[in-house]
Amino acid sequence: MYRRVFSLVFALAVVIVAAQEKQVRQSAEPQTAATDSKTDEPVVEKFRVSGDPVSTPQMVAGSFGPIRCQDGDVLIRPIGANAGPLTSSLVRLSADGKSSLQFDLNTVPELSGKQFLAPVYALDKSGRAYFLVRLINPGNPEKEPLFLVAFSADGSYSWQVELDRTLWPYSLAVFSSGDFLISAMEGAPYERREQNGQQAQRPAKSFTGIFGRDGRLKRSLESAVEEGSVDTNQVAEDKAVIPKLQFGDAVTGPDGYVYLLRSPSEPRVEIWSEGGEQIRVLKLKPAMKDAQAGNLMVTDSALALRFLGPAAKDPKTGASRHADMIWAVYDSTTGEPLHYYDAYSVKGLLACFEREQFTFIVPKLDRMALLRVDIRQ
């Protein structure tokens, strides 16, 4: 009898251990986004919203560029009657929505009374903000100096330095050392000039480099794809020829590396160290065909991209409808897709991503509100 009971207990223990081992193995296996078994297309989920939007003191207005999350706060560049998209200030909204802080370009003494464009900004881990600012020179676009303008974490102007290259910046990221990675076009791609009696584009090429706080280029970064130059023989008639984009968003990850999005139509993310070493390259599966990727954001274990599809028409009526938009989440180490979300399942198209949580800007009465959606639900 004793032996029989012992045998049963031992057999039960073996079953329990086996089940636990199976559970551990399953939890250790990488989780990937589901795909349709018939079409092999990714299954697009809807965001599951469980909380209510948090009101902020910021009036409802348009906004320019991507928004960012940092320590629960949200940073956005509102635009309106007094601020255009390329001159707007940066506003930091607190996580509880009760207060805001402004990084105002109009407080920079050197910019007072001058025309300027500030297309991109970046944050460091301490909350300091940096803008790339171009002073406008209508008579000679090639002589428009580009400055790096810095603000302290309290919103006050700190310093500025002129860069030693003529660039049309697309993205900016800052390393912990204080050096900066800039992704840009080099040259003046939208300036027309005479060529063989015809109006032609001035050639431009993609450029990525690391600059020091003194504004000097420390090293140019070679990429696996550095095409995208405009053909010098290409004639521009009614509109400028835009070169194929081989550069994209750049953000600093929690690990201190800069993550740089390249070739948005076939997205890959390059991870760079401040010493100019390419740590790895992630080739990402697009969320849909013929879509452009942007709004790169990185957390400890994941990265997020927003995909915008081509202009579409209603198949029944032929009327134009909004282009498909999908938020995709990938493993930041392997590049494996984890989730695809329908962007229109939330009433807010601008979002940032931090700690496995999206924060959307949504309207609430006459104010901006923050709506947080946890993807771990």
N, C-alpha and C positions, 0 to 999 in steps of 0.2 A: 504494500500500500504506500509506504513511504517513498519507494523508488518511483512508483507511478506518479505520485504528486510532484516529486522532484523533476521528473521528465516533462510533465505538463508545464511547470513553472519555467523550466529551462527553455522549452520550445516557445513559450509566450515571450520570454525575454529576447530570444533570437529574432522573433517577428518584430518586436518593438524597436530593437536596435536597427534592423534592416529598414524599417519605415523611417526612422530618424535619419539614417544615412542617405536614403533617397531624398528626403526633404532638404537635407543640407546640400546635396548635389544639385537639386533643382534650384535652390536659392542662390547657389554659386554660379549657375549658368547665366550668361549674359541675356538680359531681357531685350527683345527687339520688337519693333513695330509689327503689327499684324499686316498680312498682305492677302488680297483676294486670290483664292485658289484657282479661279478660272482665268483671270486677266493678269495676275502677278502685280497688279497695281496696289499701292499702299491703301490700307483702310484708314479713312479719315474720321477721327472722332469729333465729338462736340465737347466743348469745355463744360465741366460740371461746376456750376456756381452755387456755393452754399451760403455765402455771407452777403451783407448789404454794402453798397458803396459808402465810402467815408468822404464826407464833404471837406473841401479845402477853401481857403480864403481867395483862391485864384478865380477871377471871372472867366466865364466860358469865352474862348477865342480860338482862332486857328493856332497851329503850331508848326514849327519847322524842324526837320531832321528827326533822328531817332531820339527817344527818351532813354534815360539811364536810371538804374536802381543802385543805391549804395547805402548799406546798413539800414535798409527799410525805407529810406527817403527816396523820393522820385525827383529827377531833374528833367526839366522841359524848357523849350524856348518858345514862349507864346508870341504870336504875331497879331497885329491889329492896326488901328489907324496911325499909331505913333511909332510903329516898329515894323520894318519889312523883314522878310525871311532871312536875309543875309546880314542884317544889322541888329537883330533882336538880342536881348539880354538872356541870360540863363537864370532860371528860377529853380530853387531847391525847395520842394514841399516836404514837410516833416511826415514821418510815418503815420502819425495820428491825424494828419490833415489840419492841425490847428495853427501852424505857423509856416512862414515861408522866408526864404533868404534869397537875395538877388545879387548876381554877378553882372554889373551894368557896364557895358563897354563905353557908355557916354561919360563915365567918371574917369576915363583914362586921359590925362592931360595932353598927351601927344596926339590924340585923335580929335581933340576939340576943334570944331569948325571945319573938319576935313571929311571928304567922302571916303568911305571904306566898305569893304566886304569882309565878313567873318564867317566863312562857310562851315568850319568844323571846330569842335572843342573836344577836350579830354579831361579826365579827372585822375588824380593820384589817390593813393590809399588814405591819405590824410584829409581828403576832401578839398584840396586846392584845385582850382579850375584853370585851364589853359586854352587859349584861342589862337588860331592862325588867322591873322588879319592882313589883308592886302589894301594898301592905299591906292585909290583910283587916280590914274593919270590918263584922261581921255585922249590927249595928244600923242601919247607914246605908251601903248600898253606893255611893251617889252621893258619899260623902265618903271614898272609898278612894284615897289619894294614889298616884301612879305615879312611880317613880324610875328614873333611868338609873344603873346601877351599873357601874363600870369596874374592870378588873383589868389589872395589868401583864403583860407577856409571860412573866414567870417564874411567874405564877400567884398573885401576892400582890395583895391588895385595894389599890386606888388611891384612888378617890373616888366620890362619888355626888351627884346633883342631882335635885331634884323638878321634874317637868314642870308646865307651867302649863295643861294641858288634862286633862279626864277622858276617858280612852280605854280601849277594850278592844283591846290591840294584837294584831296578827296577824303582823307581820313588822317587821324592823329591819335597816337597812344603814347603813354609815358611809362618809362621803366622806373624802378625804385631808386636807381642811381641818379635820376634827374635827367638822363638822356631821353630823346624822343624818337619815335619811329613815325615817319611821314610817308604816306602813299599818295602819289600825285601823278599828274601829267607834266612833263617837262616841255617847255616851249609854249607857244600861244596858239592852241588848236583852233580857236574860233576866229582868228584874224585872217582876212582874205588878202591876197597879194596878186600882182600881175605875173603871169607866167605864159610866155609865148602868145601874148595878146589876149589871154583869157584870165578870168578871175579864178584863182585856185587856192586851196587850203594850204596854210603853212603846216609842215609836218610836225607831229607831236608823238611822243612815246611815253610809255608808262615808266614810272620811276618810284623806287622805294629806297629809303636811306635812313640811317640813324644819325641824328644831330646832337651835339652837346648843348649845354645851357648857354654857351657863347654864340650860338647860331651857326657854327661851322659844321660842315658835313664831316662826320667821323668815318663812315663807311657806307658804300653803296651795296645793297643786298641783291644778289643775283637770284632769280627765280627760275623754276623749271619751265615756265612759259613767260617769255618777255616779248611777245608779239604785240600787235595792237597799234603799230605806227600807221599814220594816215599816209596813203600813197601820194607822193608829191605831184603826180600827174593827174590826180583825181580832181575834176572840175566841180566847184561848188556853184550851183545855180541859185535856186530860190532859198536854200537853207544850208546851214553849215553841215559838213559831214562829221559825224561823231565817230571817233575811233572805237574799235572793239575794246570793251573794258577788260583789262587784265589786272585790275586792282579793285579793291572793295573795302568794306569796313575793317577797321583795326581796333581792337580792344585789349586791355591788359587783363590777364586772367589772375585768379587768386594765387597761382603758383609763381607770379612775377614775370612770366613770359608774355610776349605780345602775340595774340592770335590774329592773323591777317587773312581775310577772305579774298580769294582770287577767282577770276573767271566765273562771274555769277551765274552764267547759263549752265555750266558744268562745274558746280561749286567744289572747291577744295579749300581747306584751311591750312595755312602754314603757321607753325609755331616757332617763334624766333627768340633767342636770348639777347640780352643787352650787349653781349660781346659779338653779335652778328652771326651766331651759329644757328643753323636751322635744326631744331630739335626733332621735329617729325612733320609729316604732311598727312592730313586727313582728307581722303576722297569721299565725298558725301553723295548719297543717293538723293537726287532731286525729289521734291514732294509731288511734282507733276511735270508733264512735258512742256517744253517751250516756256518755262517760267524763269524769272530772274530772282536771284536770292539777294537778300540784304538784311540790315538790322541784326548783325551778329552780336550775340551776347553769351558770356561764358560764366559758369559757376564751378564749384569744386569738382563736380562729376559729370556735368552735362553742358552742352552748348545749344543755343536756339537760333534759328534763322526764320525769316519771313519770306515766303515765296509768293510772287505776284505773277499770275498767269496773263496770257495775251488778252487783248480786248475781245469780248465775246458778244454774240447776239442770241436772242431767244430763238430756239429752233422752230417754234410754232408761229410767232408773230414777226420775226425778223428784226425786232426792235433791239437796240443796244442795251446791254445790261452790264452790271459791274463785273470786272474781271475776277476770276477765282483767286482767293487768297488763303494761304495755308501757313500756319505756324508749325515748324518741324523742330523736334528735340532729338539730339544725338548724344551718344556717349562721347565725352570729351577726350577719352584716351584712345578708343578704337575707331570712332566715327560711325559706329553702327546706329541706325535709326531706332529711336525708342518710342516716339509718339508723333502722329500727324494730327493737327487740330484744324477744324474749320474756323477761320478767323471771324467769320460773320456770325458765329454762334454766341458772340459777346457783343454788346452794343458799344464797342470802343475799339478802334483799329490801331491806335498807338499803344504799345505795351513795352515794358521792360521785364527782365527775367533775372531772378536772384533767389538762391536757396531753394531751387526746384519749385518756384512760385512765379507766376505771371502777375504783373500789376498793370491794369488797364486804366487809361484815362477815359472816363465816361461823363456825360453831362448829368447834372442833378440840379434842377431848377435853373438858376442863372450862374451856377458855379461849376468848376471842375471837381470831379470826385474820383477817388481811387478805388478800384474794384480788384480785389486779390483772388486769384484762382490757384489752388494747390494742385499740381499734377500728380501728387502721390495719393490722391483720394481713390 
